[in-house]
Amino acid sequence: MNVSLILCTRNRRDILIHNLELFIDQFNIGDEIIIVDSSDRPRAIGREDFGEVKPNIRYFHTLPGLPLQRNYGIAKATCDLVMFLDDDIYLFPASLEKMRLFFMKRPEIDAITGALSERVLPSTFTRRLQYVFGKLFFTSYFGKMSLTLGGLPILALDSYKEHPASFLRGGFSVYRRYVFADICYDEYFKDYAYLEDTDFSHQFNKKFKACFFDGFKGFHAHVSTIQKDQSNYRRQYVVNYVHIYRKHRLGSSLKMNWVLLGLLLLNLIKSCLEKNFSFFKGTLAGIEQVYKNK
């Protein structure tokens, strides 16, 4: 089975090349790497940047927007499998070979997400706090790859073993190409595009079946500098969540408000712990925006 890797990037050419160099030797002749770049000053990336390699490398420049860039890459893909990686992720040795074998042996599975090691993880205390809030308020936490009753992602740590998945990481997943004849990424999501993969997972689950496959391993370097002011990100998270909740009709307004209350309280605690009240202010601003535009 051949693979189309879609790499969406913006203003991080050197980072993309560095990470891709670490695993480009896993690709075969017939595979392709599709780079969809929205950089302010575009500069093409091709085979000459990697020396002697087997896959075809195709470079495109588009307007910014992660869902837009992914959809553009999907339209250009020609291989059996379509893989998405963030530009600050690299694959561990033999991951592509194991992934191909998995798809050949499991024809009933339409997509996989894998075991992603993170350079930056919340503390044990924070993860326990997220778990309590996730169970009580249906917010996001760590566990088997799935969705909470409120429709938010549950993320598996890299120590988890193979299991059915109902949430697929946007920047670390592989699909059979026919999936994209029925669904695509929602270009409503702009800027950082928080929760675009959550929306996609809700679409996917209506027709297809996925699996968390621990043989598909990668490392997330988290190259982006963490901004001190988190208010815009937290606001986007709330607004995008409400868009998903209403779009997919995930339940009553009462349940949605319960989740929003949980997000507000969780970010208040986080603001106190980190002495950075932009988490709380951004969440509150998002809730105010939702009700203003109701």
C-alpha positions in Angstrom: 0.0 0.0 0.0 1.4 3.4 -0.9 1.1 6.5 1.2 0.4 10.2 0.7 1.8 12.2 3.6 0.2 15.6 3.9 2.3 18.1 5.8 0.6 21.5 6.5 3.0 24.2 7.6 3.4 28.0 8.0 6.6 29.9 8.5 8.5 26.9 9.7 10.4 25.6 6.7 13.6 24.6 8.6 11.6 22.8 11.3 9.7 20.8 8.8 12.8 19.8 6.9 14.6 18.8 10.1 11.8 16.6 11.3 11.1 15.0 7.9 14.8 14.2 7.5 14.5 12.0 10.6 12.1 9.5 8.9 12.0 10.2 5.2 13.9 6.9 4.6 10.8 5.0 5.7 9.0 6.0 2.5 9.0 3.8 -0.6 8.9 4.4 -4.3 5.3 5.2 -5.2 4.7 7.1 -1.9 4.4 10.9 -2.0 4.9 13.8 0.4 2.6 16.7 -0.2 3.7 19.9 1.5 1.0 22.5 1.8 2.6 25.8 2.9 0.9 29.0 3.8 4.1 30.9 4.8 4.2 34.7 4.4 7.3 34.3 2.2 7.0 31.0 0.5 10.1 29.0 -0.5 9.6 25.7 -2.2 10.7 22.4 -0.6 11.7 19.5 -2.9 13.8 16.4 -3.2 16.9 18.5 -3.5 16.5 19.4 0.2 16.8 15.8 1.3 19.4 14.2 -1.0 18.6 10.8 -2.5 15.1 9.8 -1.4 12.4 7.5 -2.8 9.1 9.3 -2.4 7.9 12.1 -4.8 7.8 15.5 -3.0 5.1 17.9 -4.1 5.0 21.5 -2.9 2.0 23.9 -2.9 1.4 27.3 -1.5 -2.1 28.3 -0.2 -3.9 30.8 1.9 -3.5 30.2 5.7 -5.9 28.0 7.6 -5.2 24.5 8.8 -8.6 22.9 7.6 -8.2 24.7 4.2 -4.6 23.4 3.8 -5.6 19.9 4.7 -8.5 19.9 2.3 -6.1 21.2 -0.4 -3.7 18.4 0.3 -6.5 15.8 0.2 -7.5 16.9 -3.2 -3.9 16.4 -4.5 -3.4 13.0 -2.8 -3.2 10.0 -5.1 -2.2 7.1 -2.9 -4.1 4.3 -1.1 -3.5 5.8 2.4 -3.6 9.5 3.4 -1.5 10.4 6.4 -1.4 13.7 8.3 1.5 14.8 10.5 2.1 18.2 12.2 5.4 19.7 11.1 6.9 19.4 14.5 6.3 15.6 14.7 8.6 12.8 13.5 8.0 9.1 13.3 9.9 6.4 15.2 11.8 3.7 13.1 9.6 1.1 11.3 6.4 3.0 12.1 5.4 3.3 8.4 6.1 -0.4 7.8 4.0 -1.4 10.8 1.2 1.0 9.7 1.1 -0.5 6.2 0.9 -4.0 7.6 -1.9 -3.1 9.9 -4.1 -1.7 7.1 -3.4 -4.8 5.0 -4.4 -7.2 7.8 -7.4 -5.2 9.1 -9.6 -4.3 6.1 -12.5 -3.4 8.4 -10.5 -0.4 9.9 -10.8 2.8 7.9 -8.3 4.9 9.9 -5.8 4.8 12.7 -4.3 7.2 15.1 -1.1 6.3 17.0 1.1 6.5 20.1 2.4 10.0 20.3 5.2 10.8 22.8 5.0 14.4 24.0 7.9 16.6 24.9 5.5 18.7 26.9 2.9 17.0 29.1 0.8 18.4 32.0 2.0 17.5 35.5 0.5 14.4 37.2 -1.6 16.7 39.4 -2.9 18.6 36.4 -3.8 15.3 34.6 -5.6 14.1 37.7 -7.5 17.4 37.9 -8.4 17.1 34.2 -9.6 13.5 34.8 -11.9 14.6 37.7 -13.3 17.5 35.6 -13.7 15.2 32.5 -15.8 12.7 34.4 -17.9 15.4 36.2 -18.2 18.1 33.5 -17.5 16.0 30.3 -14.4 18.1 29.5 -11.2 16.8 27.9 -8.8 14.4 29.8 -6.3 11.6 29.2 -7.7 8.0 28.7 -8.5 5.7 25.8 -8.8 7.6 22.5 -12.4 8.6 22.4 -14.9 11.5 23.1 -16.5 12.6 26.3 -20.3 12.8 26.7 -19.9 16.5 25.9 -18.2 15.7 22.7 -14.7 16.8 23.6 -11.5 14.6 23.1 -10.1 12.0 25.4 -6.4 11.6 24.5 -4.4 8.4 24.9 -0.9 8.6 26.3 1.9 6.8 24.4 1.8 4.0 26.9 -1.7 2.8 25.8 -2.1 -0.4 23.8 -4.3 -1.0 20.7 -8.0 -0.2 21.2 -11.0 1.1 19.2 -10.8 4.9 18.7 -13.5 7.5 18.2 -11.2 10.5 18.3 -8.5 11.0 15.7 -5.6 13.4 16.2 -5.6 15.9 13.4 -1.8 15.9 13.1 -1.1 12.3 13.7 -3.5 10.0 11.9 -3.8 7.8 8.7 -6.9 7.2 6.6 -7.9 5.1 3.7 -8.3 7.6 0.9 -12.0 6.7 0.2 -12.9 8.3 3.5 -12.5 11.7 2.0 -15.1 11.1 -0.7 -17.6 11.5 2.1 -16.1 14.0 4.6 -13.7 16.9 4.8 -12.3 19.4 7.3 -14.6 22.2 8.2 -13.1 25.5 7.0 -15.2 27.4 9.6 -12.2 26.9 11.9 -9.7 29.7 11.5 -6.4 30.9 13.0 -5.2 28.1 15.4 -8.2 26.0 14.4 -8.7 24.6 17.9 -10.8 21.4 17.9 -10.9 21.0 14.1 -9.9 17.3 14.6 -12.8 16.9 17.1 -15.3 18.1 14.5 -13.7 15.8 11.9 -13.9 12.9 14.3 -17.6 13.5 14.9 -18.1 13.4 11.1 -15.9 10.3 10.7 -17.7 8.3 13.4 -21.0 8.4 11.6 -19.8 6.2 8.8 -16.4 4.7 9.6 -14.4 2.8 12.1 -11.0 3.7 13.6 -8.4 2.2 15.9 -5.6 3.4 18.2 -2.6 1.5 16.9 0.4 1.5 19.2 2.8 0.3 16.5 2.4 3.7 14.8 4.7 5.8 17.0 5.9 9.4 16.8 7.4 12.2 18.9 5.8 15.6 19.2 8.5 18.3 19.8 6.1 21.1 20.5 8.2 23.6 18.6 5.8 26.5 19.0 6.6 28.9 21.8 3.9 28.8 24.4 2.4 32.3 24.6 2.1 34.0 27.9 -1.3 35.4 26.9 -3.6 32.5 26.4 -6.8 34.5 26.2 -7.3 34.3 22.4 -6.7 30.6 22.3 -9.1 29.9 25.2 -11.7 32.1 23.6 -11.4 30.2 20.3 -11.6 26.9 22.2 -15.0 27.8 23.7 -16.4 29.3 20.5 -15.3 26.4 18.4 -16.6 23.9 20.9 -20.1 25.4 20.8 -20.0 25.4 17.0 -19.3 21.6 17.1 -21.9 21.0 19.7 -24.6 22.7 17.8 -23.5 21.4 14.4 -23.6 17.8 15.4 -26.6 18.2 17.8 -24.7 16.6 20.7 -27.5 17.2 23.2 -29.5 19.8 25.2 -28.5 23.4 25.9 -28.4 22.3 29.6 -25.6 19.8 28.9 -23.7 22.3 26.8 -23.9 24.9 29.6 -22.7 22.3 32.1 -19.6 21.7 29.9 -19.0 25.4 29.6 -19.2 25.8 33.4 -16.6 23.0 33.7 -14.3 24.8 31.3 -14.6 28.0 33.2 -13.9 26.4 36.6 -11.0 24.4 35.2 -9.4 27.4 33.6 -9.9 29.4 36.8 -8.0 26.8 38.7 -5.3 26.6 36.0 -5.0 30.4 36.1 -4.4 30.3 39.9 -1.9 27.5 39.7 0.1 29.1 36.9 -0.5 32.7 38.1 -1.7 33.5 34.6 -5.3 34.7 34.5 -5.4 34.8 30.7 -6.7 31.2 30.7 -9.8 32.3 32.7 -10.3 35.6 31.0 -10.2 33.9 27.5 -12.6 31.2 28.5 -15.0 33.8 30.0 -14.7 36.0 26.8 -15.5 32.9 24.7 -18.7 32.2 26.8 -19.7 35.8 26.6 -19.2 35.8 22.8 -21.3 32.6 22.4 -24.3 34.1 24.4 -23.9 37.5 22.6 -24.3 35.8 19.2 -26.9 33.3 20.4 
